């Protein structure tokens, strides 16, 4: 049996949208269950419902990094 697909998509200046069945644990090992097919995880650090997004990013003017940084490749490799 194959595992269901999981995707993580950062919204522009917003949260990470996580789609699919995942188990979310904090640094203490506490598990957070969600019955939703998609959850929004805080990226700005200001949410009052961490690790979940509560929309605070739009109130504080959070500006995320433009794009992911790709690893540098050795010259002559591709």
Backbone as ProteinMPNN parsed JSONL, in Angstrom:
{"seq_chain_A": "XXXXXXXXXXXXXXXXXXXXXXXXXXXXXXXXXXXXXXXXXXXXXXXXXXXXXXXXXXXXXXXXXXXXXXXXXXXXXX", "coords_chain_A": {"N_chain_A": [[0.838, -1.173, 0.0], [0.567, 2.226, -0.807], [1.82, 5.262, 0.611], [-0.154, 8.166, 1.435], [0.111, 11.199, -0.448], [1.991, 13.987, 0.647], [2.174, 17.48, 0.838], [3.959, 20.56, 1.153], [3.496, 23.916, 1.131], [4.653, 27.169, 0.961], [2.906, 30.128, 1.644], [2.845, 33.33, 0.121], [4.375, 35.627, 2.142], [3.06, 34.496, 4.291], [1.657, 31.644, 6.03], [2.931, 28.192, 6.159], [1.334, 25.895, 4.151], [0.174, 22.748, 4.786], [-0.603, 19.858, 3.265], [-2.222, 16.791, 3.434], [-1.858, 13.656, 5.226], [-0.288, 14.003, 8.199], [1.844, 13.716, 11.096], [2.19, 15.904, 13.632], [4.614, 17.088, 15.779], [5.8, 18.777, 18.689], [8.773, 20.329, 20.149], [8.922, 19.076, 22.593], [7.819, 16.664, 22.117], [5.099, 16.495, 22.122], [2.12, 15.62, 20.528], [0.15, 17.001, 17.925], [-3.011, 16.789, 16.796], [-4.994, 16.867, 13.856], [-8.031, 17.145, 12.213], [-8.382, 18.12, 9.776], [-7.864, 18.309, 6.21], [-5.965, 20.009, 5.273], [-3.531, 21.948, 6.896], [-2.424, 25.03, 8.399], [0.673, 26.26, 9.121], [2.416, 28.372, 11.337], [4.707, 30.831, 10.246], [5.725, 33.254, 10.836], [6.202, 33.567, 13.514], [4.681, 34.934, 15.371], [2.143, 34.031, 15.974], [-0.6, 33.34, 18.153], [-1.476, 30.868, 18.491], [0.453, 28.914, 18.11], [1.686, 25.771, 17.027], [0.222, 26.564, 14.902], [-1.121, 28.744, 12.358], [-2.574, 31.911, 12.975], [-3.267, 34.109, 11.556], [-1.916, 36.414, 12.289], [0.369, 37.243, 10.937], [-0.42, 38.938, 8.86], [-1.145, 41.208, 10.209], [1.167, 42.173, 11.369], [2.867, 42.74, 9.346], [4.551, 40.775, 8.246], [7.283, 39.678, 6.339], [8.343, 37.31, 4.253], [11.163, 35.262, 3.216], [12.118, 35.58, -0.172], [12.367, 33.32, -2.035], [13.126, 29.791, -1.927], [16.456, 28.802, -1.139], [18.664, 27.343, -3.277], [20.972, 24.606, -3.185], [24.421, 25.2, -3.761], [26.004, 24.206, -6.738], [28.71, 22.15, -7.827], [31.195, 23.491, -10.008], [30.799, 22.681, -13.43], [29.077, 20.581, -13.052], [25.778, 19.292, -13.335]], "CA_chain_A": [[0.0, 0.0, 0.0], [1.382, 3.437, -0.869], [1.48, 6.34, 1.54], [-0.765, 9.318, 0.777], [1.051, 12.276, -0.739], [2.004, 15.159, 1.521], [2.86, 18.623, 0.237], [4.125, 21.747, 1.995], [3.59, 25.064, 0.247], [4.648, 28.44, 1.671], [2.143, 31.213, 1.039], [3.624, 34.565, 0.098], [4.284, 36.38, 3.393], [2.068, 33.841, 5.141], [2.027, 30.369, 6.637], [3.143, 26.998, 5.365], [0.156, 25.046, 4.036], [0.55, 21.346, 4.774], [-1.72, 19.046, 2.782], [-1.974, 15.361, 3.561], [-1.842, 13.102, 6.579], [0.998, 14.148, 8.874], [1.845, 13.785, 12.549], [2.931, 17.098, 14.014], [5.109, 17.029, 17.154], [6.626, 19.914, 19.073], [10.097, 19.973, 20.654], [8.745, 18.206, 23.761], [7.232, 15.407, 21.678], [3.648, 16.562, 22.171], [1.516, 15.49, 19.209], [-1.006, 17.83, 17.617], [-3.861, 16.107, 15.83], [-5.885, 17.715, 13.083], [-8.981, 16.404, 11.391], [-8.438, 18.824, 8.494], [-7.019, 17.804, 5.13], [-4.896, 21.003, 5.126], [-3.29, 22.786, 8.07], [-1.557, 26.185, 8.162], [1.665, 26.389, 10.182], [2.969, 29.713, 11.48], [6.069, 31.085, 9.773], [6.168, 34.573, 11.289], [6.599, 33.48, 14.917], [3.844, 35.771, 16.216], [0.828, 33.436, 16.198], [-0.924, 32.991, 19.535], [-1.9, 29.461, 18.49], [1.56, 28.126, 17.562], [2.401, 25.963, 15.78], [-0.713, 26.879, 13.831], [-1.259, 30.145, 11.958], [-3.822, 32.57, 13.372], [-3.446, 35.301, 10.733], [-1.168, 37.555, 12.819], [1.364, 37.687, 9.956], [-0.946, 40.055, 8.064], [-1.248, 42.388, 11.075], [2.49, 42.67, 11.752], [3.65, 43.027, 8.145], [5.57, 39.751, 8.042], [7.823, 39.554, 4.982], [9.119, 36.076, 4.178], [12.208, 35.189, 2.202], [11.526, 35.525, -1.514], [12.315, 31.966, -2.562], [14.054, 28.851, -1.293], [17.827, 28.88, -1.638], [19.112, 26.038, -3.754], [22.365, 24.307, -2.864], [25.368, 25.53, -4.824], [26.524, 23.023, -7.405], [30.106, 22.204, -8.224], [31.357, 23.895, -11.416], [30.872, 21.589, -14.405], [28.077, 19.543, -12.777], [24.396, 19.753, -13.477]], "C_chain_A": [[0.888, 1.242, 0.0], [0.876, 4.478, 0.117], [0.796, 7.477, 0.79], [0.267, 10.426, 0.596], [0.877, 13.43, 0.239], [2.729, 16.267, 0.776], [2.892, 19.768, 1.228], [4.376, 22.909, 1.056], [3.6, 26.351, 1.071], [3.782, 29.454, 0.918], [2.973, 32.482, 1.109], [3.335, 35.381, 1.35], [3.234, 35.82, 4.34], [2.571, 32.511, 5.645], [2.46, 29.315, 5.634], [1.821, 26.242, 5.332], [0.628, 23.611, 3.892], [-0.69, 20.543, 4.396], [-1.337, 17.581, 2.873], [-1.913, 14.946, 5.016], [-0.439, 13.189, 7.17], [0.786, 14.06, 10.381], [2.734, 14.951, 12.919], [3.307, 16.983, 15.482], [5.929, 18.275, 17.448], [7.94, 19.415, 19.665], [10.027, 19.053, 21.868], [8.147, 16.855, 23.398], [5.712, 15.373, 21.73], [3.088, 16.505, 20.757], [0.296, 16.389, 19.09], [-1.789, 17.131, 16.514], [-4.714, 17.141, 15.101], [-6.774, 16.829, 12.239], [-9.071, 17.02, 10.0], [-7.5, 18.194, 7.474], [-5.826, 18.722, 4.898], [-4.778, 21.781, 6.423], [-2.347, 23.914, 7.684], [-0.631, 26.336, 9.367], [2.292, 27.774, 10.158], [4.406, 29.773, 10.988], [6.616, 32.38, 10.347], [6.633, 34.571, 12.741], [5.696, 34.249, 15.86], [2.464, 35.189, 16.505], [0.615, 33.137, 17.675], [-1.418, 31.548, 19.631], [-0.833, 28.569, 17.855], [1.372, 26.654, 17.897], [1.507, 26.366, 14.613], [-0.79, 28.38, 13.575], [-2.595, 30.689, 12.454], [-4.062, 33.866, 12.603], [-2.666, 36.519, 11.197], [-0.16, 38.097, 11.819], [0.877, 38.892, 9.155], [-1.047, 41.332, 8.887], [0.111, 43.0, 11.391], [3.379, 42.979, 10.549], [4.775, 42.044, 7.905], [5.98, 39.677, 6.58], [8.753, 38.345, 4.962], [10.233, 36.207, 3.155], [11.529, 35.018, 0.846], [11.317, 34.104, -2.0], [13.291, 31.085, -1.788], [15.426, 28.998, -1.931], [18.247, 27.479, -2.04], [20.582, 25.856, -3.384], [23.24, 24.661, -4.049], [25.886, 24.234, -5.433], [27.972, 23.244, -7.771], [30.198, 22.669, -9.679], [31.485, 22.662, -12.317], [29.898, 20.456, -14.116], [26.693, 20.127, -12.974], [23.437, 18.624, -13.287]], "O_chain_A": [[1.868, 1.295, 0.743], [-0.316, 4.563, 0.415], [1.123, 7.732, -0.369], [1.187, 10.566, 1.401], [-0.241, 13.795, 0.605], [3.767, 16.034, 0.158], [1.98, 19.934, 2.039], [5.334, 22.905, 0.283], [2.651, 26.605, 1.812], [3.913, 29.613, -0.296], [3.725, 32.681, 2.063], [2.195, 35.779, 1.594], [2.6, 36.558, 5.093], [3.778, 32.272, 5.684], [2.369, 29.512, 4.422], [1.242, 25.973, 6.385], [1.393, 23.292, 2.982], [-1.692, 20.547, 5.111], [-0.256, 17.182, 2.441], [-1.918, 15.783, 5.92], [0.484, 12.528, 6.696], [-0.314, 14.3, 10.879], [3.909, 14.979, 12.556], [2.44, 16.802, 16.336], [6.656, 18.774, 16.589], [8.193, 18.211, 19.683], [10.981, 18.324, 22.142], [7.982, 15.995, 24.263], [5.1, 14.351, 21.421], [3.527, 17.253, 19.883], [-0.489, 16.524, 20.029], [-1.27, 16.911, 15.42], [-5.101, 18.161, 15.672], [-6.308, 15.871, 11.622], [-9.77, 16.491, 9.136], [-6.471, 17.62, 7.83], [-4.794, 18.285, 4.39], [-5.779, 22.221, 6.988], [-1.558, 23.775, 6.749], [-1.091, 26.518, 10.495], [2.654, 28.287, 9.099], [5.215, 28.889, 11.273], [7.828, 32.593, 10.352], [7.372, 35.462, 13.159], [5.929, 34.218, 17.068], [1.683, 35.812, 17.225], [1.545, 32.728, 18.369], [-1.738, 31.065, 20.717], [-1.148, 27.604, 17.159], [0.921, 26.343, 18.999], [1.969, 26.494, 13.479], [-0.549, 29.185, 14.475], [-3.621, 30.014, 12.366], [-4.956, 34.638, 12.952], [-2.743, 37.568, 10.557], [0.143, 39.29, 11.84], [1.669, 39.769, 8.808], [-1.036, 42.428, 8.327], [0.209, 44.199, 11.651], [4.513, 43.428, 10.712], [5.838, 42.423, 7.415], [5.132, 39.619, 5.69], [9.819, 38.359, 5.578], [10.25, 37.13, 2.34], [10.482, 34.379, 0.745], [10.197, 33.725, -2.341], [14.171, 31.581, -1.084], [15.54, 29.285, -3.122], [18.191, 26.546, -1.238], [21.336, 26.824, -3.284], [22.858, 24.453, -5.201], [26.174, 23.276, -4.715], [28.409, 24.372, -7.996], [29.366, 22.283, -10.5], [32.201, 21.716, -11.988], [29.879, 19.465, -14.847], [26.48, 21.326, -12.793], [22.225, 18.822, -13.371]]}, "name": "protein", "num_of_chains": 1, "seq": "XXXXXXXXXXXXXXXXXXXXXXXXXXXXXXXXXXXXXXXXXXXXXXXXXXXXXXXXXXXXXXXXXXXXXXXXXXXXXX"}
